[in-house]
Amino acid sequence: MTQLALITGASRGLGAALAEALAPTHHIIAVARTTGALEELDDRIQASGGSATLAPMDITDAGAMATLCRGIYDRWGSLDMWLHTAIHASPLSPANYIDTKHWAKSVAINATATALLIPFVAPLLGDDGQAVFFDDPRGGQKFFGSYGATKAAQIALARSWQAETVRTGPKVHVLEPRPMPTGTRARFFPGEDRASLAAPKDEARRLLGELSV
C-alpha cells in the first residue's frame, strides 16, 4: 500500500525537494498558498511516476486546516508522515525597529499555525506515524528578532511534543538542514555566494536518510 506524506510548505525550497524525494514511495499531500508552484510540483511528481493531492491553503486558516485534516481522515483514514517546512522569513531588522505587521505574520505562520496543526494532525499520525520539523537556530542573533524568536517558539513546541510522545508515538523529529539556496535564505543573505550551499534535493535525501524512510 502506498504511504501518505503531508507536507506543509511544499511549493518551493526544502518542502518541494522533500515532496519529490518521497514521491516514489508516498502519495504526497502538498499544502502551500501558491497554486502555480504547487501545480509545477505536481507536474514534476507525475513525470517521475508519483502522485500528489494539491491543497492550496493558508496554514493560518484554522477552518481550512480542519477541513483538510478531516478530508484526509475521510479518504485515507491516517497519515504516515507530516513534514512541516512552512515559514515566514521576516525582513532583518534591529529589535527596536521591528515592523509590527511582519511580527504578527511571523507569529501567525511560524508559531501559532504550528500550535494549531499539531492537534489536528496528531490523530492522523496515530502511534506509528512520524512528524518532522526543521530547525534554524537564529534566536538571539542580531537582526533576526522576528524570525529567530518565532522559529524558536515553533521548535520549542515541537520538542515538547517530541518529549511527550517518546513512549506513545507518533515519532517526532527535529532536524537541522544545512544552508541551502532557498528563497528564505536569499532574503537573509542576498549577497551570499550560493555555489557553496547544499542543493535542496541533496539535502532532502540526506534528511530523509536520518529518518530511515
C-alpha positions in Angstrom: 0.0 0.0 0.0 1.3 3.5 -0.9 2.1 5.5 2.2 0.9 9.1 2.7 3.0 12.2 3.4 1.6 15.6 4.3 4.0 18.4 3.5 3.1 21.9 4.8 5.1 24.5 2.8 5.5 22.2 -0.1 5.6 24.6 -3.1 9.3 25.6 -3.0 12.7 25.0 -1.4 13.1 22.2 1.0 9.4 21.4 1.1 9.3 20.8 -2.7 12.5 18.8 -2.6 11.1 16.6 0.2 7.9 16.0 -1.8 9.9 14.9 -4.8 12.2 12.7 -2.8 9.3 11.0 -1.1 7.1 10.7 -4.2 8.4 7.3 -5.3 7.2 5.7 -2.1 4.5 8.1 -0.8 1.4 9.8 -2.1 2.1 13.5 -1.4 -0.5 15.8 0.1 1.1 19.2 -0.7 0.0 22.3 1.1 1.1 25.8 0.2 -0.5 29.2 -0.6 0.9 29.4 -4.2 -1.3 27.4 -6.6 1.1 27.8 -9.6 4.1 26.5 -7.7 2.0 23.5 -6.4 1.0 22.7 -10.0 4.6 22.8 -11.1 5.5 20.4 -8.3 2.7 18.1 -9.3 3.9 18.1 -12.9 7.4 17.0 -11.7 6.0 14.4 -9.4 3.8 12.9 -12.1 6.7 13.0 -14.6 8.6 10.7 -12.2 5.7 8.3 -11.8 4.4 9.6 -8.5 1.1 11.1 -7.4 0.0 14.1 -5.3 -3.0 15.8 -3.9 -2.7 19.6 -4.0 -4.1 21.7 -1.2 -3.6 25.4 -2.0 -4.4 26.7 1.5 -3.2 29.1 4.2 -1.9 27.2 7.2 -3.0 30.0 9.5 -6.7 29.4 8.5 -8.0 27.1 11.2 -11.1 26.3 9.3 -9.2 25.3 6.2 -6.8 23.2 8.1 -9.6 21.4 10.0 -11.3 20.7 6.7 -8.1 19.4 5.2 -7.4 17.0 8.1 -11.0 15.8 8.1 -10.7 15.2 4.4 -7.6 13.2 4.9 -9.3 11.1 7.5 -12.4 10.5 5.4 -10.4 9.5 2.3 -7.4 7.6 3.8 -8.0 7.2 7.5 -4.5 8.1 8.6 -1.1 9.6 7.7 2.3 8.1 7.7 4.3 11.3 7.8 3.9 15.0 8.3 6.8 17.3 7.3 6.4 20.9 8.3 8.5 23.3 6.3 6.2 26.4 6.1 7.9 29.5 7.4 7.7 33.3 7.2 11.0 34.9 6.6 10.6 38.4 8.2 13.0 41.0 6.9 16.1 41.5 9.0 15.7 44.4 11.4 17.1 45.8 14.7 14.9 44.8 17.6 13.9 48.4 18.2 12.7 48.7 14.6 10.7 45.5 14.2 7.7 46.1 11.9 4.5 45.1 13.8 2.9 43.7 10.7 5.9 41.4 10.0 6.0 40.4 13.6 2.3 39.5 13.6 2.7 37.5 10.4 5.8 35.7 11.8 3.9 34.8 15.0 0.9 33.6 13.0 2.8 31.4 10.5 5.8 30.3 12.5 4.3 29.7 15.9 0.5 29.9 16.1 0.0 27.7 13.0 2.3 25.0 14.5 0.2 25.0 17.7 -2.9 24.8 15.5 -1.7 22.0 13.3 -0.2 19.6 15.9 -3.6 18.7 17.5 -5.2 18.5 14.0 -2.5 16.2 12.6 -1.6 14.1 15.7 -4.7 11.9 15.5 -4.0 11.1 11.8 -0.4 10.0 12.6 -1.6 7.8 15.5 1.1 5.8 17.3 3.3 4.8 14.4 3.4 7.9 12.2 6.3 10.5 12.0 6.2 14.2 12.4 9.3 16.2 11.2 10.3 19.8 12.0 13.3 21.7 10.7 15.3 23.9 13.0 17.1 27.1 12.0 18.6 28.3 15.3 18.8 32.0 14.9 17.2 33.1 18.2 19.2 35.8 19.8 21.3 36.6 16.6 21.4 40.3 15.7 18.7 41.5 13.3 16.9 38.1 13.4 14.4 39.2 16.1 11.1 38.4 14.4 12.3 35.3 12.6 14.6 33.9 15.3 12.1 34.3 18.1 9.1 32.8 16.3 11.1 30.0 14.8 12.5 29.2 18.3 8.9 29.1 19.5 7.9 26.7 16.8 10.8 24.3 17.6 10.1 24.6 21.3 6.5 23.3 20.6 7.9 20.5 18.5 10.4 19.5 21.2 7.7 19.5 23.8 5.6 17.2 21.6 8.7 15.1 21.0 9.3 14.6 24.7 5.6 13.9 25.4 5.4 11.1 22.8 8.5 9.1 23.4 6.5 6.2 24.8 3.3 6.6 22.9 4.1 7.9 19.5 3.9 9.4 17.0 7.7 9.7 16.5 8.6 13.4 16.4 11.8 14.5 14.8 13.6 17.9 14.9 16.3 18.0 12.1 18.7 20.8 11.2 19.1 21.3 7.4 22.4 22.6 6.0 22.3 26.1 4.4 20.6 25.9 1.0 20.0 28.4 -1.8 16.3 28.9 -1.0 14.2 32.0 -1.2 14.1 32.2 2.6 17.9 32.3 2.8 18.2 34.8 -0.1 16.1 37.2 1.9 18.6 37.0 4.8 21.8 36.8 2.8 21.2 38.5 -0.6 24.9 38.9 -1.5 26.0 35.4 -0.5 27.9 33.1 -2.8 25.3 30.4 -3.4 27.7 28.0 -5.1 28.8 26.7 -1.7 25.3 25.9 -0.4 23.7 22.5 -0.3 21.3 21.7 -3.1 17.7 21.2 -1.7 17.3 17.8 -3.4 20.6 16.6 -1.9 19.6 17.9 1.5 16.2 16.3 1.3 17.7 12.9 0.6 20.2 13.4 3.5 17.5 14.4 5.9 15.2 11.6 4.9 18.0 9.2 5.4 18.2 10.2 9.0 14.6 9.1 9.3 15.2 5.8 7.5 12.1 6.2 5.3 
